[in-house]
Amino acid sequence: MSRSWQWRDFILDVGPHIYHTTDELLIEFWEKEFGDLFVKGDFWCKNVKGENFDQYFDYPLSYESIAQFPSNIKQTILDELEKANPEEKARAQNFQEYIRAMVGPTIQQMFFENYPQKIWGLTTKEMTPNWAPKRIELRQNITPFYHGQWSAVGKYGTGCVYDRIYEKIIQMGGTVRLGQGLKALDHLVGIITKLLLDGDETISVAPNDVVISTIPIGLMCRFLGIPSNLKFRGVITVYLAIDQEYVLPDGLHWLYYDHPDIIFHRISEQKRFSPDTATPDKTCISAEISYSRGDALDRTSDQDIVTRVLEDAIRVGLVKRTAYIDGCLNRQPAVYPLQHRDYQHELAQIQSQLGEFNQLNCIGTTGEFNYADSQILFLKAFDLVDLLTDQYSDFSQTKRREYAAQLNRVVHLNTTPVGEGHRPYIIAEAGLNHNGSQELALKLIDTAADAGCNAIKFQTYTSANRISGKIKTVRYAETTLGEQETLMEMFQRLEFNHKNHQILFDYAKEKGIEIFSTPFDLESVDMLESLGINLYKIASFDIVNLPLLRQVAQTQKPIILSTGMSTLGQIEEALETIRTQGNSNVILLHCVSAYPVAPENLNLRAIETLKRNFNIPVGLSDHSLGIMASQTALALGANIIERHFTLDRTMEGPDHILSSEPEEMRALVRYAGLINQMLGDGIKKIEACEYNMSNTQRKRLYINQDIK
C-alpha cells in the first residue's frame, strides 16, 4: 500500500495512497519529517451509475446530495429514512440487514449491494454486520471524502515518504534489504533461530533479539508450522497510460463502479492527486480489481487483464482507444482480511500460538489480520517501540505481603451468599450486547431470568469519560467513511442514559433477577447509587484506577473485581485501596483480557492461585467461545462465573461472537447447580448410594460348607 515506482513517464502507486488523520501528534510528526514531500488538499469522488455510466452520485452520501437525486428516488429515500427503526439495526444478523436498518432498502440497494460483493467476493447476506456501522455516514452537506481531517498524498507518490524513512535508517547505522525475499524460518520450541533468505543467505536470530513481522499472518503460520485457514482478498491494479492531459472529470480524484460487468471497482488518477507524478501532456489511470488466490482472475494472464480493463474503461466513457499508449499491472495478494462470522475463534488460537514466540511481534494489516492504512501503522509502530523499550516495568509477580487485606471469605450479593460451600453465582454479562436498543436490553433481562441466572450486568459510562479520543486503540481505527468505527464512536452509539438505566433496573426487579453494572467513571457511580444498585463490578481496565475503586468502596456495596492484565502486586494494591475505605466485601474474577481468548491462554489454575493468596471468593470472567472454560473453572472451585450473554451470536457488535445464547446459558446454570453436589466434601467414604451394590456384589468371605 505504500510503494511507488517509475514506469514510462509516470510514477505509479499501489493505490494511490492517501495519508489522513485527526491525531495531532501524528500530524506534527508527519509535517516535521515529511512536510516537503506532501501535497495537502481535499479529495473528491463519486459513484458511477446508469446503463451508459453517465450518472454520477456524490459520495460520501449527504442530505444535500440526496436532494439532487431524481424526484421519485429522492422521495422514496426520504420516506425510508424517516421510517428507519433503530431496533432493526440492533437485531441485524448480516451486513445487508444492518445497512437497510440504517438508511432503508433503496440506498442499500443503490450503493451497498453490488459494490461490497465486488470487494469481498461475498453477498451482503454472507457478510458479518460488524462491517456495517461505519460504512455509511449520512452527512448534512456535500463534503470532501476526508472532511475535517488533515489529508495529503506523497508529492512523488506514496513511496517517497518511505524512501525518506529508508534514508534515516541508513543514517542511523541500520541495514535495509530491499526486494530480498524470506523463504523460511528455523525455529525451536518458542524460539526463532534463523531467517532463511533468497540466495541461500541466512540471518541468525538470538533468543533476546526482536523480530517484527508485517508479512501475512497465514504465511507466518506456515513458516512456524501453525495450522491456519485465514484468508485475504488481494488487489490487482492495472495502469493505463493515456495520451491526454487528464481523464477523470474536473475536481474528481477517483470513481466507484459497482456494475458486475465492469471488471474494476475503482479508478483513480494519480496526476489529479499530484501533478508531479506525470508529464504535463499525458496521464495514467489506476484501475483496482479485487481477487482471491486461485480464482479465475488469479489464473488470468497480465496482458488479458490489461486488455479487459482497457475495454471496460472505453465502455464507461473514460478512455478513447486512440489515446491509449500502454498498460501494465501489479498484484497484491493480501490486502483485505476476510473476516467471516467465525474468524475470531481461529484468529485467537493462532495469536495464542504465535505468542509463544516471545521474540516475535506481528503488526499491520496482514500481520494482525486487521485492515489498516499508513496512519494506523505509524501509530502502532510508535506504540510498539514504547512497549519494547519498557516491557519489563509493569510485569512483576511480587506480592508485598503474605496476607494483603482482611476481607470476608463469604460475600453476600444482596441476600445470596457467595463463597466456599455455597452454590456458584452465575452472572449474565449483557454488557453492550443490547446494541443501543432499550427493547433488546429488556429482552436480555427476560431471557437471563428465564435461564435461571442469579444476576444480569450492564455497563454504565459517559463516552467522554470512558475512553479518550486519543487512546492508542482509538487511533488504530480508521476515522473516515468506509472503514471501521473507532472505540469512541462505538461507545457513543451504545451509551445508555439515566432514563434507560431506570427502565432496566425497574424491569429487572419486576422479573426477580439481580441487576447491576460496571461503572467506568465517577459520575456513573453517582448515577448507579441513585438507582439503588446492590453491588458493583470493576472492569480489568480499572484495577489500577484507584480513585474509582475508592469511590465505589465508599458505597459499602460488595465489589466484584476483574483481574485481567494485572499482577498479584496490582491486585493487592486494589484490595488494600478497597479495605482502607472500610469495605470488606470483595470477590475476585480471574480474567484474560482478550476477546475472544483462546483455550491455550485461559490459565484457569490462576483461580487457585488467587484463592490461595487472598482467601476471598474467586471466580472467572469468561471471554472464551463456548462454556467449557466456565464448567472447568467451576470444577476447579470457582465461586462465581460472569459469562457474556446474547440473544444471537450473529448480531453486530464486539462481544456477541464470544457470548452464550439463552440455551447455552441455561446449561451453564444447570451445571452450576450440580457442581457442589458433584464435588462433595472430599471425605473418602462409602456413599449411601453404594450400600445396595456393596451388599449384593462386593466380594466377602463366606462359608461354603458346614462348620462347628
TAJO-V383447 format. One record per backbone hydrogen bond with DSSP energy under -1.0 kcal/mol. CO is the residue of the C=O (numbers start at 0). NH is the residue of the N-H. E is the energy in kcal/mol with one decimal. If there is no record, write none. Layout:
co = (CO CO)
nh = (NH NH)
e = (E E)
//
This chain:
co = (2 4 6 9 11 12 18 20 22 23 24 25 26 27 28 29 30 33 36 38 42 43 43 44 45 46 48 49 54 56 60 61 62 64 65 69 70 71 72 73 74 75 76 77 78 84 84 85 86 88 91 93 94 95 96 97 98 99 103 104 105 106 107 112 113 114 115 116 122 123 126 127 128 131 133 136 138 139 143 145 149 150 151 152 153 156 157 158 159 160 161 162 163 164 165 166 167 168 169 180 183 185 185 190 192 193 194 195 195 200 202 205 210 212 215 216 217 218 219 220 230 232 232 233 234 235 236 237 238 239 240 241 241 248 252 253 254 255 258 264 265 266 267 268 269 273 274 276 278 282 284 285 286 287 287 288 290 291 294 296 300 301 302 303 304 305 306 307 308 309 310 311 312 312 313 319 320 322 325 327 329 331 335 336 337 339 342 343 344 345 346 347 348 349 350 353 355 356 358 360 363 364 364 365 372 373 374 375 376 377 378 379 380 381 382 383 384 389 404 410 412 415 417 418 424 425 425 426 427 427 428 429 431 433 436 437 438 439 440 441 442 443 444 445 446 447 448 453 454 455 456 456 457 459 461 461 462 467 470 473 479 485 486 487 488 489 496 497 498 499 500 501 502 503 504 505 506 507 513 515 516 517 520 521 522 523 524 525 527 528 535 537 538 539 541 543 544 545 546 547 548 549 551 552 557 558 559 560 562 566 567 568 569 570 571 572 573 574 575 577 577 578 583 584 586 587 588 589 591 597 598 602 603 604 605 606 607 608 609 610 616 617 618 619 622 626 627 628 629 630 631 632 633 638 639 640 641 642 643 647 655 659 660 661 662 663 664 665 666 667 668 670 673 674 675 686 687 689 690 691 692)
nh = (13 11 9 6 4 14 151 149 26 27 28 29 30 31 32 33 34 36 154 152 144 252 253 58 255 56 54 52 48 46 138 65 66 67 68 73 74 75 76 77 78 79 80 81 82 87 88 89 90 91 651 97 98 99 100 101 102 103 107 108 109 110 111 116 117 118 119 120 125 95 94 130 131 134 481 138 62 63 146 148 20 40 18 38 156 159 160 162 163 164 165 166 167 168 169 170 171 173 172 197 195 192 193 187 204 185 202 182 183 196 194 208 360 362 219 220 221 222 223 225 337 334 335 290 331 288 329 286 327 284 324 243 282 251 268 45 266 47 261 256 287 254 285 271 273 276 277 10 281 241 239 267 237 264 265 235 233 294 298 299 304 305 306 307 308 309 310 311 312 313 314 315 317 318 316 322 323 242 240 238 236 234 232 338 339 342 346 347 348 349 350 351 352 353 354 356 357 359 210 212 367 368 369 216 376 377 378 379 380 381 382 383 384 385 386 387 388 392 406 417 415 412 410 421 640 453 454 642 429 456 644 432 434 436 440 441 442 443 444 445 446 447 448 449 450 452 451 513 427 515 429 430 517 519 464 465 466 470 474 476 482 489 490 491 492 493 500 501 502 503 504 505 506 507 508 509 510 512 455 457 536 459 524 525 526 527 528 529 532 531 559 561 541 542 544 545 548 549 550 551 552 553 554 555 535 586 537 588 565 570 571 572 573 574 575 576 577 578 579 580 582 581 407 558 560 618 562 620 593 600 601 605 606 608 609 610 611 612 613 614 587 638 589 641 596 630 631 632 633 634 635 637 636 424 619 426 621 428 659 650 658 645 664 665 666 667 668 669 670 671 672 674 677 678 679 689 690 693 694 695 696)
e = (-1.3 -3.2 -2.7 -3.0 -1.6 -1.2 -2.6 -2.1 -2.4 -2.4 -2.1 -3.1 -2.8 -2.1 -2.8 -2.8 -1.1 -2.5 -3.9 -1.8 -2.6 -2.7 -1.2 -1.2 -2.4 -2.8 -2.1 -1.4 -3.2 -2.9 -2.5 -2.4 -1.8 -1.3 -1.9 -2.9 -2.3 -1.7 -2.5 -2.5 -2.3 -2.3 -2.5 -2.0 -1.6 -1.2 -1.1 -2.0 -1.3 -1.0 -1.1 -1.9 -2.4 -2.4 -1.9 -1.5 -2.6 -1.9 -1.7 -2.6 -2.3 -2.7 -1.9 -1.2 -2.1 -2.0 -2.9 -2.1 -1.0 -1.5 -2.0 -1.4 -2.1 -2.6 -2.1 -1.3 -2.3 -1.1 -1.3 -1.9 -2.0 -1.6 -2.7 -2.8 -1.8 -1.4 -1.4 -2.3 -1.5 -1.5 -2.3 -2.4 -2.0 -2.3 -2.2 -2.4 -1.7 -2.9 -1.8 -2.1 -2.7 -2.8 -1.5 -2.8 -3.2 -2.1 -2.2 -2.9 -1.4 -3.4 -2.5 -2.0 -2.7 -2.7 -2.2 -2.2 -1.9 -2.4 -1.9 -3.1 -2.6 -2.1 -2.4 -2.0 -2.2 -2.0 -2.2 -2.9 -1.7 -2.0 -2.9 -1.8 -2.2 -1.9 -1.8 -1.0 -2.2 -2.5 -1.5 -2.4 -2.7 -2.3 -3.0 -1.4 -2.3 -1.8 -1.3 -2.3 -1.1 -3.1 -2.2 -2.5 -2.8 -2.5 -1.0 -3.1 -3.1 -2.0 -1.2 -1.2 -1.9 -2.5 -2.5 -2.2 -2.5 -2.4 -2.4 -2.3 -2.8 -2.2 -2.3 -2.2 -2.0 -1.3 -1.2 -1.7 -1.0 -3.3 -2.9 -3.1 -2.8 -2.6 -3.1 -1.4 -1.5 -1.7 -2.7 -2.6 -1.8 -2.6 -3.0 -1.8 -2.0 -2.8 -2.1 -1.9 -1.1 -1.6 -2.7 -2.6 -2.7 -1.1 -1.5 -2.3 -2.2 -2.8 -1.7 -2.7 -2.2 -2.3 -2.2 -2.4 -2.1 -1.9 -2.3 -2.8 -2.1 -1.2 -1.2 -2.2 -2.1 -3.0 -2.5 -1.9 -2.8 -1.5 -1.6 -2.6 -1.3 -2.4 -2.3 -3.2 -2.1 -2.2 -2.0 -2.2 -1.8 -2.0 -1.7 -2.3 -2.6 -2.3 -2.3 -2.5 -1.9 -2.1 -1.2 -1.6 -2.8 -1.8 -1.8 -1.7 -1.6 -1.6 -1.2 -1.9 -1.6 -1.6 -2.0 -1.3 -1.4 -2.2 -2.8 -2.2 -2.0 -1.6 -2.2 -2.6 -2.1 -2.0 -2.9 -2.4 -2.1 -2.6 -1.9 -1.6 -2.0 -2.0 -2.5 -1.8 -1.5 -2.8 -1.2 -1.6 -1.9 -2.5 -2.3 -1.8 -1.6 -1.5 -2.7 -2.4 -1.7 -1.6 -1.4 -1.6 -2.3 -2.7 -2.1 -2.4 -2.5 -1.8 -1.3 -1.9 -2.4 -2.7 -2.9 -2.5 -1.1 -2.3 -2.5 -2.1 -2.1 -2.6 -2.6 -2.1 -2.0 -2.8 -2.4 -1.3 -1.4 -2.3 -2.8 -2.3 -3.4 -2.4 -2.1 -2.7 -2.5 -1.8 -1.3 -2.1 -2.0 -1.6 -2.6 -2.1 -2.6 -2.1 -2.2 -2.1 -2.3 -3.4 -3.0 -2.9 -1.1 -2.6 -2.6 -2.5 -2.2 -1.9 -1.5 -2.5 -1.3 -2.1 -2.0 -3.1 -2.7 -2.7 -3.1 -1.6 -1.8 -2.4 -2.4 -2.4 -1.8 -1.8 -2.4 -2.2 -2.2 -2.6 -1.8 -1.6 -2.5 -2.7 -2.4 -2.1 -1.3 -2.7 -2.7 -1.7 -2.6)
//
